[in-house]
Protein backbone atom coordinates (compact mmCIF):
# COMPACT_ATOMS: atom_id res chain seq x y z
CA UNK A 1 0.00 0.00 0.00
CA UNK A 2 1.12 3.56 -0.72
CA UNK A 3 1.88 5.84 2.19
CA UNK A 4 -0.18 8.99 2.83
CA UNK A 5 2.77 11.11 1.68
CA UNK A 6 2.99 9.11 -1.52
CA UNK A 7 -0.72 9.59 -2.20
CA UNK A 8 -0.44 13.34 -1.62
CA UNK A 9 2.59 13.54 -3.94
CA UNK A 10 0.72 11.58 -6.62
CA UNK A 11 -2.37 13.79 -6.25
CA UNK A 12 -0.32 16.97 -6.65
CA UNK A 13 1.33 15.59 -9.79
CA UNK A 14 -2.06 14.66 -11.22
CA UNK A 15 -3.44 18.12 -10.42
CA UNK A 16 -0.47 19.83 -12.09
CA UNK A 17 -0.93 17.65 -15.18
CA UNK A 18 -4.63 18.54 -15.39
CA UNK A 19 -3.90 22.26 -15.05
CA UNK A 20 -1.30 22.08 -17.83
CA UNK A 21 -3.73 20.17 -20.03
CA UNK A 22 -6.45 22.78 -19.56
CA UNK A 23 -4.00 25.61 -20.36
CA UNK A 24 -2.85 23.85 -23.54
CA UNK A 25 -6.45 23.30 -24.66
CA UNK A 26 -7.35 26.94 -24.00
CA UNK A 27 -4.35 28.18 -25.97
CA UNK A 28 -5.25 25.87 -28.85
CA UNK A 29 -8.85 27.09 -28.82
CA UNK A 30 -7.80 30.75 -28.78
CA UNK A 31 -5.36 30.20 -31.64
CA UNK A 32 -8.03 28.36 -33.63
CA UNK A 33 -10.45 31.29 -33.25
CA UNK A 34 -7.97 33.78 -34.65
CA UNK A 35 -8.28 32.53 -38.20
CA UNK A 36 -11.19 30.81 -39.91
CA UNK A 37 -10.18 29.04 -43.08
CA UNK A 38 -12.40 29.34 -46.13
CA UNK A 39 -14.86 28.25 -47.25
CA UNK A 40 -17.18 29.67 -44.63
CA UNK A 41 -20.78 30.90 -44.71
CA UNK A 42 -21.18 34.68 -44.41
CA UNK A 43 -23.82 36.02 -42.05
CA UNK A 44 -26.84 37.32 -43.92
CA UNK A 45 -29.20 39.38 -41.81
CA UNK A 46 -32.90 38.68 -42.29
CA UNK A 47 -34.78 41.10 -44.54
CA UNK A 48 -36.60 43.93 -42.80
CA UNK A 49 -40.34 43.62 -42.45
CA UNK A 50 -42.48 45.44 -44.99
CA UNK A 51 -43.85 47.86 -42.42
CA UNK A 52 -40.38 49.22 -41.62
CA UNK A 53 -39.12 49.97 -45.13
CA UNK A 54 -40.15 52.16 -48.00
CA UNK A 55 -40.79 50.27 -51.23
CA UNK A 56 -40.20 52.09 -54.48
CA UNK A 57 -41.86 51.56 -57.85
CA UNK A 58 -39.46 51.83 -60.79
CA UNK A 59 -41.30 51.93 -64.12
CA UNK A 60 -39.17 50.95 -67.10
CA UNK A 61 -40.74 52.16 -70.35
CA UNK A 62 -39.49 49.89 -73.08
CA UNK A 63 -40.13 48.14 -76.41
CA UNK A 64 -38.93 45.03 -78.18
CA UNK A 65 -37.26 46.95 -81.04
CA UNK A 66 -35.59 49.48 -78.72
CA UNK A 67 -31.89 48.60 -79.05
CA UNK A 68 -30.87 50.24 -75.73
CA UNK A 69 -33.78 48.93 -73.67
CA UNK A 70 -32.04 45.69 -72.56
CA UNK A 71 -29.39 47.91 -70.95
CA UNK A 72 -32.09 49.60 -68.87
CA UNK A 73 -33.56 46.21 -67.95
CA UNK A 74 -30.14 45.19 -66.60
CA UNK A 75 -29.97 48.38 -64.55
CA UNK A 76 -33.39 47.63 -63.05
CA UNK A 77 -32.39 44.05 -62.28
CA UNK A 78 -29.28 45.25 -60.47
CA UNK A 79 -31.28 47.79 -58.47
CA UNK A 80 -33.87 45.29 -57.28
CA UNK A 81 -31.63 42.25 -56.72
CA UNK A 82 -28.30 43.69 -55.57
CA UNK A 83 -28.34 47.36 -54.55
CA UNK A 84 -31.73 47.61 -52.83
CA UNK A 85 -33.02 44.09 -52.16
CA UNK A 86 -36.60 43.94 -50.83
CA UNK A 87 -37.21 47.62 -51.65
CA UNK A 88 -37.52 47.94 -55.45
CA UNK A 89 -40.61 46.90 -57.39
CA UNK A 90 -40.00 46.82 -61.12
CA UNK A 91 -42.63 47.35 -63.79
CA UNK A 92 -41.86 47.04 -67.51
CA UNK A 93 -44.27 49.09 -69.63
CA UNK A 94 -44.13 48.45 -73.39
CA UNK A 95 -45.16 51.28 -75.67
CA UNK A 96 -44.45 53.76 -78.51
CA UNK A 97 -43.39 52.66 -81.99
CA UNK A 98 -40.68 50.49 -80.43
CA UNK A 99 -43.41 48.14 -79.16
CA UNK A 100 -45.29 47.66 -82.42
CA UNK A 101 -45.51 43.98 -83.45
CA UNK A 102 -44.22 42.81 -86.83
CA UNK A 103 -43.13 39.56 -88.49
CA UNK A 104 -39.78 39.53 -86.64
CA UNK A 105 -41.22 40.68 -83.31
CA UNK A 106 -44.72 39.20 -83.29
CA UNK A 107 -45.64 39.68 -79.61
CA UNK A 108 -47.77 42.66 -78.67
CA UNK A 109 -47.02 43.71 -75.08
CA UNK A 110 -48.73 47.09 -75.33
CA UNK A 111 -51.59 47.76 -72.93
CA UNK A 112 -54.34 50.32 -72.64
CA UNK A 113 -53.15 51.31 -69.17
CA UNK A 114 -49.53 51.56 -70.34
CA UNK A 115 -50.52 53.81 -73.24
CA UNK A 116 -52.44 56.02 -70.80
CA UNK A 117 -49.36 56.46 -68.62
CA UNK A 118 -47.12 57.09 -71.64
CA UNK A 119 -49.30 59.99 -72.75
CA UNK A 120 -50.29 61.46 -69.39
CA UNK A 121 -46.73 61.52 -67.99
CA UNK A 122 -45.17 62.62 -71.27
CA UNK A 123 -42.92 59.56 -71.47
CA UNK A 124 -43.66 58.80 -75.12
CA UNK A 125 -42.21 62.15 -76.20
CA UNK A 126 -38.91 61.58 -74.38
CA UNK A 127 -37.65 58.50 -76.25
CA UNK A 128 -36.85 55.05 -74.88
CA UNK A 129 -35.55 53.67 -72.63
CA UNK A 130 -37.11 55.96 -70.07
CA UNK A 131 -38.42 55.48 -66.56
CA UNK A 132 -40.11 56.92 -63.52
CA UNK A 133 -39.07 56.43 -59.90
CA UNK A 134 -42.15 56.64 -57.68
CA UNK A 135 -43.47 59.11 -60.27
CA UNK A 136 -41.47 61.82 -58.56
CA UNK A 137 -40.87 64.83 -60.76
CA UNK A 138 -37.39 66.03 -61.66
CA UNK A 139 -37.80 69.64 -62.73
CA UNK A 140 -40.71 69.69 -65.15
CA UNK A 141 -40.41 66.03 -66.19
CA UNK A 142 -41.56 62.77 -64.64
CA UNK A 143 -39.40 60.71 -66.95
CA UNK A 144 -35.69 60.11 -66.29
CA UNK A 145 -33.08 57.96 -68.04
CA UNK A 146 -31.83 54.69 -66.54
CA UNK A 147 -28.49 56.30 -65.59
CA UNK A 148 -30.42 58.52 -63.15
CA UNK A 149 -32.58 55.86 -61.49
CA UNK A 150 -30.13 55.11 -58.68
CA UNK A 151 -29.73 58.77 -57.72
CA UNK A 152 -33.50 59.21 -57.64
CA UNK A 153 -33.87 56.12 -55.44
CA UNK A 154 -31.17 57.33 -53.04
CA UNK A 155 -33.18 60.47 -52.23
CA UNK A 156 -36.12 58.48 -50.84
CA UNK A 157 -35.05 54.91 -50.06
CA UNK A 158 -34.13 55.54 -46.42
CA UNK A 159 -37.24 57.51 -45.52
CA UNK A 160 -39.66 55.79 -43.15
CA UNK A 161 -42.78 54.54 -44.94
CA UNK A 162 -46.11 56.33 -44.56
CA UNK A 163 -48.20 53.24 -45.12
CA UNK A 164 -47.90 49.47 -44.93
CA UNK A 165 -49.56 47.57 -47.80
CA UNK A 166 -50.55 43.90 -47.56
CA UNK A 167 -51.86 41.97 -50.60
CA UNK A 168 -53.79 38.70 -50.28
CA UNK A 169 -54.54 36.87 -53.55
CA UNK A 170 -56.78 33.90 -54.27
CA UNK A 171 -57.15 32.36 -57.70
CA UNK A 172 -59.59 29.81 -59.14
CA UNK A 173 -57.96 27.74 -61.91
CA UNK A 174 -61.26 26.59 -63.36
CA UNK A 175 -62.81 30.04 -63.76
CA UNK A 176 -59.53 32.02 -64.01
CA UNK A 177 -60.99 34.44 -61.48
CA UNK A 178 -58.52 36.42 -59.37
CA UNK A 179 -59.64 37.96 -56.10
CA UNK A 180 -57.26 40.37 -54.39
CA UNK A 181 -57.66 42.01 -51.01
CA UNK A 182 -55.40 44.99 -50.29
CA UNK A 183 -55.01 46.17 -46.70
CA UNK A 184 -53.47 49.61 -46.18
CA UNK A 185 -52.33 50.53 -42.66
CA UNK A 186 -51.27 54.16 -42.36
CA UNK A 187 -48.15 54.56 -40.24
CA UNK A 188 -48.20 58.35 -40.18
CA UNK A 189 -50.84 61.08 -40.32
CA UNK A 190 -51.25 62.60 -43.80
CA UNK A 191 -53.16 65.42 -45.41
CA UNK A 192 -54.44 65.37 -48.97
CA UNK A 193 -56.21 62.89 -51.23
CA UNK A 194 -54.60 59.52 -51.92
CA UNK A 195 -55.49 56.78 -54.39
CA UNK A 196 -54.79 53.05 -54.45
CA UNK A 197 -53.89 51.40 -57.80
CA UNK A 198 -53.77 47.67 -58.54
CA UNK A 199 -51.99 46.32 -61.64
CA UNK A 200 -51.59 42.84 -63.15
CA UNK A 201 -48.05 41.77 -64.10
CA UNK A 202 -46.34 38.77 -65.68
CA UNK A 203 -42.77 37.39 -65.60
CA UNK A 204 -40.54 35.10 -67.64
CA UNK A 205 -42.03 35.56 -71.10
CA UNK A 206 -39.76 34.29 -73.89
CA UNK A 207 -40.00 36.54 -76.95
CA UNK A 208 -37.60 38.32 -79.37
CA UNK A 209 -35.86 41.52 -78.29
CA UNK A 210 -33.42 43.76 -80.12
CA UNK A 211 -30.24 44.23 -78.06
CA UNK A 212 -27.87 46.65 -79.77
CA UNK A 213 -27.69 45.38 -83.33
CA UNK A 214 -28.52 41.79 -82.34
CA UNK A 215 -31.93 40.17 -82.29
CA UNK A 216 -32.24 37.91 -79.23
CA UNK A 217 -34.91 35.30 -80.03
CA UNK A 218 -35.00 33.76 -76.54
CA UNK A 219 -34.93 37.00 -74.54
CA UNK A 220 -36.64 36.71 -71.14
CA UNK A 221 -39.05 39.58 -70.53
CA UNK A 222 -39.63 40.26 -66.84
CA UNK A 223 -42.30 42.03 -64.73
CA UNK A 224 -44.40 43.11 -67.71
CA UNK A 225 -47.39 45.33 -67.12
CA UNK A 226 -50.31 43.35 -68.53
CA UNK A 227 -53.43 45.18 -67.38
CA UNK A 228 -54.99 47.43 -64.78
CA UNK A 229 -57.10 45.58 -62.24
CA UNK A 230 -58.36 48.85 -60.81
CA UNK A 231 -58.89 52.00 -62.82
CA UNK A 232 -55.49 53.17 -64.20
CA UNK A 233 -55.51 55.88 -61.55
CA UNK A 234 -57.09 53.71 -58.89
CA UNK A 235 -59.68 54.39 -56.24
CA UNK A 236 -59.56 57.04 -53.54
CA UNK A 237 -58.65 55.69 -50.11
CA UNK A 238 -57.94 58.97 -48.29
CA UNK A 239 -60.06 62.10 -48.57
CA UNK A 240 -58.62 65.28 -47.07
CA UNK A 241 -56.65 63.74 -44.21
CA UNK A 242 -55.87 60.47 -42.49
CA UNK A 243 -54.65 59.71 -38.96
CA UNK A 244 -51.86 57.37 -37.96
CA UNK A 245 -53.25 53.88 -37.43
CA UNK A 246 -56.10 54.22 -39.93
CA UNK A 247 -56.73 50.98 -41.85
CA UNK A 248 -58.37 50.77 -45.27
CA UNK A 249 -59.12 47.40 -46.87
CA UNK A 250 -60.22 47.18 -50.50
CA UNK A 251 -61.24 44.12 -52.52
CA UNK A 252 -60.75 43.63 -56.27
CA UNK A 253 -61.67 40.90 -58.74
CA UNK A 254 -60.24 40.24 -62.19
CA UNK A 255 -60.82 37.67 -64.95
CA UNK A 256 -57.34 36.61 -66.10
CA UNK A 257 -57.16 36.34 -69.92
CA UNK A 258 -56.02 33.05 -71.40
CA UNK A 259 -53.06 34.58 -73.24
CA UNK A 260 -51.36 35.89 -70.11
CA UNK A 261 -49.62 32.70 -68.98
CA UNK A 262 -48.58 30.39 -71.80
CA UNK A 263 -45.24 31.48 -73.28
CA UNK A 264 -42.84 30.73 -70.44
CA UNK A 265 -39.19 30.18 -69.58
CA UNK A 266 -39.85 26.59 -68.54
CA UNK A 267 -41.56 24.06 -70.77
CA UNK A 268 -45.03 22.67 -70.18
CA UNK A 269 -47.88 21.64 -72.51
CA UNK A 270 -49.63 24.44 -74.35
CA UNK A 271 -53.05 25.58 -73.13
CA UNK A 272 -52.37 24.49 -69.55
CA UNK A 273 -52.53 27.64 -67.40
CA UNK A 274 -49.52 28.32 -65.21
CA UNK A 275 -50.43 31.32 -63.13
CA UNK A 276 -47.28 31.18 -61.01
CA UNK A 277 -45.60 33.72 -63.29
CA UNK A 278 -48.31 36.31 -62.73
CA UNK A 279 -48.53 38.83 -59.93
CA UNK A 280 -50.15 41.94 -58.55
CA UNK A 281 -48.53 45.34 -57.95
CA UNK A 282 -50.24 47.82 -55.64
CA UNK A 283 -49.28 51.40 -54.89
CA UNK A 284 -50.67 54.49 -53.16
CA UNK A 285 -50.04 57.95 -54.56
CA UNK A 286 -50.85 61.57 -53.80
CA UNK A 287 -53.50 62.85 -56.22
CA UNK A 288 -52.08 66.38 -56.31
CA UNK A 289 -48.44 65.51 -57.03
CA UNK A 290 -48.90 62.00 -58.54
CA UNK A 291 -45.98 60.89 -56.35
CA UNK A 292 -46.15 57.32 -55.01
CA UNK A 293 -45.69 57.03 -51.24
CA UNK A 294 -45.58 53.23 -51.00
CA UNK A 295 -45.74 50.19 -53.27
CA UNK A 296 -46.04 46.44 -52.83
CA UNK A 297 -46.16 43.28 -54.94
CA UNK A 298 -47.38 39.72 -54.46
CA UNK A 299 -47.43 36.59 -56.57
CA UNK A 300 -50.84 35.18 -57.40
CA UNK A 301 -49.76 31.63 -56.56
Buried (B, 14 or more C-beta within 10 A) or exposed (E): EEEEEEEEEEEEEEEEEEEEEEEEEEEEEEEEEEEEEEEEEEEEEEEEEBBEBBBBBBBBBBBBBBBBBBBBBEBBBBBBEEBBEEBBBBBBBBBBEBBBBEEEBEBEBBBEBBBBBBEEBBBBEBBBBBBBBBBBBBEEBBBBBBEEBBEBBEEBBEEEBBBBBBBEBEBEEEEBEBEBEBBBBBBEEBEBBBBBBBBBBBBBBBBBBBBEEEBBEEBBBBBBBBBBBBEBBBBEBBEEEBEEEBEBEBEBEBEBEEEBBBBBEEEEEEEEBBBBBBBBBBBBBBBEEBBBBBBBBBBBE
